[in-house]
Amino acid sequence: MSAEPEGSAAGPGNGGAELDPAGLHEQIEQLEARVQLAEERRRALVHIMGDLNESNQKLADQRKAMLHILGDYENDRSRLARQTERLDNSRRALLHILKDSHESNLRLGDSRKAMIHIMGDLRETTQEMERREQELRDKQEQLVQAGKLATLGELTTGVAHELNNPLNNIGLYVGNVIDRIRLGDDETEPLVSDLEKAMEQVRKATEIISHLRTFGRAARVSVELVDVDDVIERSLLLVHEQLRLRGIEVELELCPDELLVLANPIQLEQVFINLLTNARDALADSKRKTIRIASSRDEERIRIAFSDTGPGIPRELEQRIFDPFFTTKEVGMGTGLGLSITYSILREYAGDISVTSRPGSGATFVIELPFADEHPREEPLL
């Protein structure tokens, strides 16, 4: 752009003189340049406004995202706070549990020590009980043996008579043989017959003596299968002479079936002899002297009843007659052990004994024992 000539007038102050075309053209170009620059600035501003809108939109989206993040953070914080609280509660509970566990362990330790002491005391007590039980069994065996010896002492007179008969017969038969030999009798048949009869009497005496030795022997007993009726008959063999001398009649009503029990035959025989001698003494002053023995059985039990026609047992004494050393006999006439030993022996074999009596009508002792139908394995009683 060139400068206007010096002394020329332009614009309103030149008195209406015409403009210079070159200057006007130049001004137009300047104006267009300004318009173009304004347009460029407008377009730039529009771009800037668009970018600004996009930025605002992004900021709004980011704000929303931030709000969601803050919300999630708050939820996570609350959840974490609850979990922290639960964890703290669990920690406190665990501390209590550990404390209780420690106290329980201490108590358990004390209990264990106490248990060890108790077990030691229990072991010593058990050993002491076993020792005392063995002593009791030994004393019971001694008592049973004493009862057998006392019974043998009472049976001595009757047994002597039982032995006297075969001994007299032996003497008679042997005397006959000696007389015939001295007289020169050549016939051997009568001699052999008398000697055979003498030997039969010897066997009878030997059987009685053997029975007495077996009954009185002190030995460890063993159980076996026993026929009750056979034991009753052997018991009567020992007391038969005593009963006969006192005028006592024996009635037998034995069961035809085989009555088998699991017991020791000698001890069972002692039971029956005790009941027979008890009935014998009860009949001492009775006019009618009868002992009745009856046996029976069902599917499980065997029953043996010993009845007498004596005066009976007073009701107030029925509960005491099985007590050791209890007796209604005069001093020196009885030990009071017979029925007590009888009760103890029967209990060893899962049996029982009871008595029924009416004053003036005699007494009945009923024995019950389990029926056995198989052969057992022999083993000693403890």
C-alpha positions in Angstrom: 0.0 0.0 0.0 1.5 3.4 -1.1 1.1 6.7 0.7 -1.3 9.3 -0.5 0.3 12.3 -2.5 1.1 15.2 -0.4 -1.5 18.1 -0.6 -4.3 15.7 -1.9 -7.6 15.5 0.1 -9.4 12.3 0.8 -12.6 11.5 2.6 -15.1 14.0 3.9 -12.7 16.8 4.7 -11.6 17.3 1.1 -14.6 19.4 0.0 -16.3 16.5 -2.0 -13.3 15.7 -4.2 -13.3 12.3 -5.8 -11.6 9.3 -4.1 -8.5 7.7 -5.5 -9.5 4.4 -7.2 -6.3 2.8 -6.1 -6.9 3.7 -2.6 -10.4 2.5 -2.7 -9.4 -0.8 -4.2 -6.8 -1.1 -1.5 -9.4 -0.5 1.2 -11.7 -3.0 -0.4 -9.0 -5.6 -0.4 -8.2 -4.7 3.2 -11.9 -5.1 4.1 -12.2 -8.4 2.3 -9.1 -9.6 4.0 -10.6 -8.6 7.3 -13.9 -10.4 6.4 -12.0 -13.4 5.4 -10.0 -13.3 8.6 -13.3 -12.9 10.6 -14.8 -15.8 8.7 -11.7 -17.9 9.5 -12.0 -16.9 13.0 -15.7 -17.7 13.1 -15.0 -21.2 11.6 -12.2 -21.7 14.1 -14.6 -20.6 16.9 -17.2 -23.0 15.6 -14.6 -25.8 15.6 -13.6 -24.7 19.1 -17.3 -24.7 20.2 -17.7 -28.2 18.7 -14.6 -29.4 20.4 -15.8 -27.7 23.6 -19.2 -29.4 23.3 -17.5 -32.8 22.8 -15.3 -32.1 25.8 -18.3 -31.1 27.9 -20.1 -34.3 26.8 -17.0 -36.4 27.6 -16.8 -34.6 31.0 -20.5 -35.3 31.6 -19.9 -39.0 30.7 -16.8 -39.1 32.9 -18.8 -37.4 35.7 -21.5 -40.1 35.4 -18.8 -42.8 35.3 -17.2 -41.1 38.4 -20.6 -41.1 40.1 -21.0 -44.8 39.4 -17.5 -45.5 40.6 -18.1 -43.4 43.7 -21.4 -45.3 44.3 -19.6 -48.7 43.8 -16.8 -47.4 46.0 -19.3 -46.5 48.7 -21.0 -49.9 48.4 -17.7 -51.6 48.5 -16.7 -49.5 51.5 -19.9 -50.3 53.3 -19.5 -54.0 52.5 -15.9 -53.9 53.6 -16.9 -52.2 56.8 -19.5 -54.9 57.5 -17.0 -57.6 56.7 -14.5 -55.9 58.9 -17.1 -55.8 61.7 -17.9 -59.4 61.2 -14.2 -60.3 61.1 -13.7 -58.3 64.3 -16.6 -60.2 65.9 -15.2 -63.5 64.6 -11.8 -62.5 66.0 -13.3 -61.7 69.4 -15.4 -64.9 69.3 -12.2 -66.9 68.3 -10.4 -65.3 71.2 -13.2 -66.4 73.5 -13.1 -69.9 72.0 -9.4 -70.1 72.4 -9.7 -68.9 75.9 -12.4 -71.4 76.6 -10.4 -74.1 74.8 -7.4 -73.2 77.0 -9.5 -73.4 80.1 -11.0 -76.7 78.8 -7.5 -78.1 78.2 -6.5 -77.1 81.7 -9.7 -78.7 83.1 -9.1 -81.7 80.8 -5.6 -82.0 82.1 -6.9 -81.9 85.7 -9.6 -84.4 84.8 -7.0 -86.6 83.1 -4.9 -86.5 86.2 -7.9 -87.2 88.4 -8.9 -90.0 86.0 -5.4 -91.5 86.3 -5.8 -91.5 90.1 -9.3 -92.9 89.8 -8.1 -95.7 87.5 -5.3 -96.5 89.8 -7.7 -96.6 92.8 -10.1 -98.6 90.7 -7.4 -101.1 89.7 -6.4 -101.5 93.3 -10.0 -101.8 94.4 -10.6 -104.4 91.7 -7.6 -106.4 92.8 -8.7 -106.1 96.4 -12.2 -107.2 95.4 -10.9 -110.1 93.4 -8.7 -111.1 96.3 -11.6 -110.8 98.8 -13.9 -112.7 96.3 -11.3 -115.5 96.1 -11.1 -115.5 99.9 -14.8 -115.6 100.1 -15.0 -118.5 97.6 -12.3 -120.4 99.5 -14.1 -119.8 102.7 -17.4 -120.9 101.0 -15.7 -124.1 99.8 -14.4 -124.6 103.4 -17.9 -124.0 104.7 -19.3 -126.5 102.2 -16.7 -129.0 103.2 -17.4 -128.4 106.9 -21.1 -129.0 106.1 -20.2 -132.2 104.4 -18.1 -133.4 107.3 -20.9 -132.4 109.7 -23.3 -134.4 107.6 -21.0 -137.4 107.6 -20.7 -137.1 111.3 -24.5 -137.3 111.6 -24.6 -140.2 109.2 -22.0 -142.3 110.9 -24.4 -144.4 112.9 -26.6 -145.2 109.9 -23.6 -145.9 107.7 -22.2 -148.2 110.4 -25.4 -150.2 110.3 -25.3 -150.2 106.5 -21.8 -151.6 106.6 -22.6 -154.1 109.5 -25.1 -156.0 107.4 -22.8 -156.9 104.5 -19.9 -157.6 107.0 -22.2 -160.1 108.9 -23.2 -161.7 105.7 -19.6 -161.9 104.6 -18.7 -163.6 107.9 -21.6 -166.0 107.5 -20.8 -167.1 104.0 -17.0 -167.4 104.6 -17.8 -169.3 107.8 -19.9 -171.8 105.9 -17.1 -172.3 103.4 -14.6 -172.9 106.1 -16.9 -175.4 107.9 -17.4 -177.3 104.7 -13.8 -177.5 104.0 -13.0 -178.7 107.5 -15.7 -181.4 107.2 -14.1 -182.6 104.0 -16.9 -181.6 101.7 -15.7 -182.2 98.2 -18.6 -180.5 96.4 -17.2 -177.2 95.0 -20.5 -175.8 93.8 -21.9 -174.8 97.2 -18.5 -173.4 98.2 -18.3 -171.2 95.0 -21.9 -170.1 95.6 -21.1 -169.0 99.1 -17.9 -167.2 98.1 -19.8 -165.4 95.3 -22.4 -164.2 97.8 -19.6 -163.1 100.0 -18.0 -161.2 97.2 -21.3 -159.5 96.4 -21.5 -158.3 100.0 -17.9 -157.1 99.7 -18.8 -155.1 96.6 -21.8 -153.6 98.4 -19.6 -152.6 101.4 -17.0 -151.2 99.0 -19.6 -149.2 97.2 -20.8 -147.7 100.5 -17.3 -146.8 101.6 -16.4 -145.4 98.1 -19.5 -143.3 98.2 -18.6 -142.0 101.6 -15.0 -141.2 100.5 -16.3 -139.4 97.4 -18.9 -137.5 99.3 -16.4 -136.3 102.0 -13.4 -135.6 99.7 -12.3 -132.0 99.6 -11.5 -131.3 95.9 -12.1 -128.7 93.2 -15.6 -129.4 91.8 -16.5 -129.5 88.2 -19.9 -129.3 86.6 -21.4 -132.1 84.5 -24.7 -133.4 83.2 -26.5 -135.0 86.2 -29.7 -137.0 86.4 -31.5 -135.7 89.4 -33.4 -138.9 90.2 -30.1 -140.8 90.4 -28.7 -138.3 92.9 -31.9 -138.6 95.0 -31.5 -142.4 95.1 -27.8 -142.1 96.1 -28.8 -139.6 98.9 -31.4 -142.0 100.2 -28.8 -144.8 100.3 -26.8 -142.8 102.9 -29.7 -141.8 105.1 -31.8 -144.9 104.6 -30.7 -146.6 107.8 -31.2 -143.5 110.0 -34.7 -143.0 108.6 -35.5 -146.7 109.2 -34.3 -146.6 112.8 -36.5 -143.6 113.5 -39.6 -145.2 111.8 -39.7 -142.7 109.0 -41.3 -143.7 105.8 -40.2 -142.3 102.4 -42.6 -141.9 99.5 -41.1 -141.3 96.1 -43.0 -139.8 93.1 -40.2 -139.4 90.7 -40.7 -138.1 87.1 -40.4 -140.9 84.5 -38.6 -138.5 82.2 -34.9 -138.0 82.4 -34.3 -134.9 84.6 -30.9 -133.5 83.6 -29.3 -130.5 85.2 -25.8 -128.9 84.9 -24.3 -129.3 88.3 -21.8 -131.2 90.4 -23.3 -134.5 91.6 -21.6 -134.5 95.0 -22.8 -131.0 95.8 -26.3 -131.8 94.6 -26.2 -134.9 96.8 -25.2 -132.7 99.7 -28.3 -130.5 99.0 -30.6 -133.5 99.1 -29.0 -135.0 102.2 -29.3 -131.6 104.0 -33.1 -131.5 103.2 -33.6 -135.1 104.2 -31.8 -134.7 107.6 -33.7 -131.5 108.1 -37.0 -133.4 107.5 -35.7 -136.2 109.7 -35.2 -133.9 112.7 -38.5 -132.1 112.1 -40.3 -135.5 112.4 -38.7 -136.4 115.8 -41.9 -135.8 117.8 -44.5 -136.4 115.1 -47.0 -139.3 115.2 -47.1 -139.8 111.5 -43.6 -139.8 110.1 -43.5 -139.5 106.3 -41.1 -137.8 103.9 -42.4 -137.4 100.4 -40.0 -136.6 97.5 -41.6 -135.6 94.2 -39.9 -134.5 91.0 -41.3 -132.9 87.8 -40.2 -130.7 84.9 -41.4 -128.4 82.2 -39.5 -127.1 79.1 -37.2 -124.9 81.1 -37.1 -125.9 84.8 -36.9 -129.0 87.0 -38.6 -129.0 90.4 -37.9 -131.3 93.3 -40.2 -131.0 96.3 -39.3 -132.4 99.8 -42.3 -132.6 102.1 -42.7 -133.8 105.6 -45.5 -134.4 108.1 -43.8 -132.5 110.9 -45.1 -129.5 112.9 -44.2 -127.0 110.2 -42.3 -123.7 110.4 -43.6 -120.6 112.1 -44.3 -117.9 109.6 -42.0 -115.4 111.3 -39.1 -117.8 110.9 -39.6 -118.7 107.2 -37.5 -115.7 106.1 -34.6 -116.6 108.3 -34.2 -120.3 107.9 -31.7 -119.9 105.0 -29.5 -117.5 107.1 -26.1 -118.9 108.1 -25.9 -120.3 111.6 -29.6 -119.8 112.2 -31.2 -122.9 113.9 -34.1 -123.7 116.1 -32.4 -126.8 117.5 -30.9 -126.9 121.0 -27.3 -126.1 121.5 -25.0 -128.9 120.3 -27.8 -130.4 118.1 -27.1 -128.5 114.9 -24.8 -125.9 113.3 -27.4 -123.9 111.4 -25.3 -124.4 108.2 -27.3 -127.0 106.3 -30.0 -124.8 104.7 -27.5 -121.9 104.2 -25.1 -124.2 102.3 -28.0 -125.6 100.4 -29.1 -122.1 99.3 -25.5 -121.2 98.3 -25.0 -124.3 96.2 -28.3 -123.9 94.3 -27.5 -120.3 93.5 -24.2 -121.4 92.0 -26.2 -123.4 89.4 -28.8 -120.7 88.7 -31.3 -122.5 90.9 -33.5 -121.5 93.7 -35.2 -122.9 96.8 -38.4 -121.8 98.6 -40.4 -123.1 101.5 -44.1 -123.2 102.2 -45.5 -124.3 105.6 -48.6 -124.4 107.6 -48.3 -124.9 111.4 -49.2 -128.4 112.3 -49.3 -129.6 108.6 -45.6 -130.0 107.8 -43.3 -128.1 105.5 -42.4 -128.3 101.8 -39.1 -127.3 100.4 -39.2 -126.8 96.6 -35.9 -126.8 94.6 -35.9 -125.3 91.0 -33.0 -125.9 88.6 -32.6 -125.1 84.9 -33.2 -128.1 82.7 -30.2 -129.1 80.6 -30.4 -131.2 77.4 -26.9 -131.0 76.0 -23.6 -132.3 77.3 -21.5 -129.4 78.5 -17.7 -128.9 78.5 -16.4 -129.6 81.9 -14.8 -126.6 83.6 -14.0 -125.9 87.2 -16.2 -123.6 89.2 -14.5 -120.4 90.2 
